[in-house]
Amino acid sequence: MVESSPYKKVGVFLDRDGTIDVEVGYLNSPKQLRLIPKSAKAIKLLNDKNIPVIVTTNQSGISRGYFTKETLEKIHNKLIKLLAKENAYVDAIYYCAHFPDFKCLCRKPKLGMFNKGVKNFKLSPKKCYIVGDKASDVEFGKNAKAKSILVLTGYGKDERKVLTTKPDYIANDLYQTVKWILKDIEKNNG
């Protein structure tokens, strides 16, 4: 009998700005993109376990006219290149370009991007983790019935003070988060 991997149907959904890369306000040029220390190393740990890493990012700067979809694509290409330099990769990048008050289904904490990732990668929502530096990321996790983690990089330290939804874990950074996720998977599915 073949044993099932504890990582089967598990996915990790990461916010981009303030979680993987340094928060700069509205990131509108690839030149501004810098990885948070050890974020590529954290993603590589997930890659090594064949856990899909899916970036979900609200990018209303497009609707606001701060940058174009083409610029966003260049930013994401640079992100992919910076991760590749450290032998890490993301499996998908989903974004919402709508204003916060636009009635879309994709803007976090709504579940459009999560549902797309679950479907495309055949994941079990209850085995997924959602990581970000904002209260909306924590709420996104709760709405998805996934485990939510607040990182204290980016806006995380300030957002921690105004949380109305309690995350499953609070971590200093993405690296600490991934170490916790891997232990949690082993504990619950091993």
N, C-alpha and C positions, 0 to 999 in steps of 0.2 A: 504494500500500500504506500502510495506517495504522500508525504506530508505536505500540507498546505502551508505556503509561506505566510508569516504573520503580516507581511506587507501587501498582500493581495487586496485589491480594491481600496487601498489607502491613497489619498492624494493630499498634497499640501498646497494651499492657496496663499500666495504672498502678495501683500500690498507692495507697490514699487517705491515711491518716494518716502523717505524716512524709515524704511524697513530694509530695503536692499541698497539703495543709494542715498546719498546725503540730501536732506531736505533743503531746498533753496527757494521755496515759494513756488511760483509757477515755472517749472523747468521748461525753458523754451529754446534751448540750443544743446546739441550734443556736447559742446565744449564745457557746459556746466556740470555734466554727469560725472560723479565720482562715487565709487563704491564705498559703503561703510566698511571699516576694517572687519575682516573675517566673514563678511556676508557670502563671498564666493566659496570660501571654505565650508561654510554651513550648507550651501546649496549642493556642493560636491558630496557631502555626507549623505544627502538624500538621493543624489544620482547613483551613488555606490550601492544603494539598496533598491534601485529601480523604482523608486517612489516618484510618480509624476509631480513636477513642480510647475504650478500654474500661476502666472502673475495676473492679478485682477486690479485694475487701477482706474479710478475716476479721473478723467482728463477734460474737465469743463473749460480749460484754457482754450480748447479748439472753438467751442461755441462763443466764448468771450472775445475771440479774435486775437489772442495772445500768441498763437502759433497755429500752423496748419497740420493736417493729417500727414502730409509729406514730412514735415519736421518731426512729428512724433515717430514716424517710421525710422527716421535717421537716428533719433534718440534710442529707440529700441535696438537698432542695429549696433549702436555703440555699446549698449548694455550687454548684448550677446557677445560681442568681441572681448569686452573686459572680463566677462565670466570665462570665456574660452581660454584666455591667457592663464587662468588658474584651473583649467580642466574641468570647469563646471558649465552647466547649461540649464535653461528652462525649457520645459516641454511645450508651453504655449503662453502667449501674452494676449489677454483680453482687456479691452478698455471701453469705457463709456464716455462719450464726448458731450453729453447733454448737461444743461444747466441743472443745478440742484432742484429747482422747483418744476422742472419738466416732468411730465407724467410718463416716464419710460419705465421699463421693467429691468433695465440693466444697471442702473446706478446703485452702487452699494449704499445702504444695506439691503437693497432689493436683490433678488436671487438670480437675475438673468445670466450673469457671468458664471456664477456657481453652477447653475443647472447645465449650462453649455459644457463646462469642464467635466461634470459628473457623467454626462451623456457621452462626450467624445472619448473619455478615458475609461469608461465603464467602472466608475467608482461607487462605493457605498457612502452616502452622505454622513452616516454616523461614524464612519472610519476616517473621515477627513478632518483636517486642521486648517484653520484660517488665522493668518498672522498679519498684524498691522499695528500702526502707531496711533490710530485714532479710535475714538469711541464708536464711530460708524463701522469700523472693522470688527470690533467686538460684537456689535449688534448684528452685523452681517453673519458672523459665526453662529450666533444664537438663532437667527432666522433660518439658517441652513440646517440646524440641529447637528452641527459639527462642533468640534472643540475650538474655542477661541483663545488666542494668545495676544496679549498686548506687549509690544516691545517698547522700551523706554528711550529708544533712539527717535530721531525726528521730533514729532509733537508729543510723543508718548508720555514724557514726564508731566507736561501740563494737562494732557488729556486724562491721565490717571486720576487727577483731582476732581474731574467732573463726570466720571463714569456713572451712568445710571444702571448699566448692565454689567454684572461681574464676569470677568473673563475666567476661563479655566486655569490660566497661568499668566503670570507677569514675569517677563524676562528682561535682562539688561540690553540684549541685542539678539540678532537673528541666530548667531552661533549658539548661544545659551538656549534659545528656543528649540533649535533642532536637536540638541543633546537631550532636552526634556521630551520632545516628541518621540525620539527613537526609544527612550526608556519606557514611555507610556505605551507605545505599540507592543513592545516586548511583554510588558506587564499584563496588558489586556488581551493580547492575541497570541502570545507565545505558548 
